[in-house]
């Protein structure tokens, strides 16, 4: 999971993740990773429209969002 977060930060990719908060509530979020620390990372959350701090171990799944280009012929 950490490698995916580092890669998304390096290439400034937006990722979609399933996240479980401290209370056990699961949410689906689109984020852009800004900083990674030992056990947490800071990201811009498009759901909350603000910077948020996430615990790496609470990320259940993460995938990069790939935008396909539309070709007009």
Beta strands, then each sheet from edge to edge (+ up, - down):
strand 1: 14-20
strand 2: 26-36
strand 3: 40-45
strand 4: 50-55
strand 5: 59-64
sheet 1: 4+ 3- 2+ 1- 5+
end
